[in-house]
């Protein structure tokens, strides 16, 4: 879904980097439920 929002001029490598960055951002913004001890 992220790729549809990106310009078509961005190559696959650039899209992969952007998607990875978005994934990291979502993980940081997500609640710390996964860090339960």
Protein Blocks (a to p, Z undefined) as FASTA:
>chain_A
ZZmmpcfkbcfklmmmmmmmmmmmmmmmpccklmpZZ
